[in-house]
Amino acid sequence: MGNTMTDEDKAILKLATAPYKYAAAREADARERFGLTATQYSQAVNRIIDTPVARATDPHGTALLIRQRTTRSTGTLRRRLF
């Protein structure tokens, strides 16, 4: 996966950066379009945004998704500690 993105990876990245009012609607689209559960979709997004080619393809969207992931991770860690 290092230097190339499949068409499906590009479509998943585009879906991940598309504006949705509710996360559940995005997850429903991922299930319908790619046959992925919410967990599988999240795992796919995380795998994709960690690649240099994704950052080169959509630097703004990838940075946003990484920032959101970091924020969620930090919040989860805080809840576990306190």
KOLROLO-644642 format. One line per 5 residues: number of its first residue (from 1); their letters; for each residue x, y, z of C-alpha. Coordinates in pm, 1 decimal. Each point is the difference from the previous one (the first is absolute). Layout:
N
NUM = a = X:Y:Z; ...;
END
This chain:
82
1 = mgntm = 0.0:0.0:0.0; 300.1:230.9:50.0; 27.8:183.9:-333.2; -342.8:-48.0:-153.5; -362.6:22.6:99.4;
6 = tdedk = -267.1:-224.6:-141.5; -318.0:152.1:-137.9; -180.5:-132.9:307.0; 254.6:167.1:231.9; -53.2:329.5:-180.9;
11 = ailkl = -377.4:-38.8:28.6; 25.8:-81.5:372.9; 219.6:306.6:55.1; -247.9:214.3:-191.9; -287.9:-135.7:208.1;
16 = atapy = 194.5:61.1:322.2; 52.0:366.3:-89.2; -351.8:60.6:-135.5; -226.6:219.0:213.2; -255.4:-200.2:197.0;
21 = kyaaa = -218.0:125.4:281.6; 8.8:-336.2:179.0; 275.0:-261.9:14.4; -260.7:-274.6:-24.0; -100.5:121.6:-347.1;
26 = reada = 362.6:-20.3:-116.2; 30.8:-349.5:145.9; -321.4:-105.1:-174.1; 141.9:125.1:-330.8; 323.3:-192.5:65.6;
31 = rerfg = -204.4:-314.3:62.6; -205.7:53.5:-315.5; 286.5:100.3:-231.7; 285.1:-217.4:127.0; -164.9:-272.5:207.9;
36 = ltatq = 191.2:114.6:309.8; -123.8:0.6:356.7; 55.7:320.3:198.8; 308.8:-155.6:161.2; 141.0:-120.6:-331.8;
41 = ysqav = -61.5:342.5:-151.8; 182.5:175.3:285.5; 289.4:-243.3:-29.7; 19.0:57.2:-376.1; 0.1:379.1:44.3;
46 = nriid = 274.6:-21.7:262.2; 209.3:-228.0:-222.3; -42.6:232.0:-298.2; 76.7:328.5:177.7; 324.7:-142.0:136.6;
51 = tpvar = 144.5:-34.3:-351.0; 211.0:264.8:-172.1; -196.2:-38.9:-323.6; -325.4:93.1:178.9; 165.9:310.1:142.1;
56 = atdph = 120.1:91.3:-348.3; -340.6:-68.6:-155.9; -204.1:202.2:250.5; 229.2:183.0:243.7; -272.7:212.2:157.9;
61 = gtall = -251.0:-281.4:42.6; 261.6:-242.9:128.7; 131.1:254.2:252.0; -355.3:62.4:119.7; -66.5:-372.0:46.6;
66 = irqrt = 329.9:-50.3:184.9; -80.2:295.3:226.1; -347.8:-141.7:72.3; 148.1:-341.1:78.4; 254.1:155.6:235.3;
71 = trstg = -270.4:199.5:175.5; -214.6:-311.0:45.8; 297.6:-200.8:127.7; 96.3:269.4:247.6; -358.0:25.6:125.6;
76 = tlrrr = -23.5:-376.6:45.7; 326.4:-3.9:191.6; -117.2:282.2:226.7; -326.4:-180.2:74.9; 192.4:-315.4:91.0;
81 = lf = 235.7:186.1:230.9; -261.8:199.8:190.4;
END
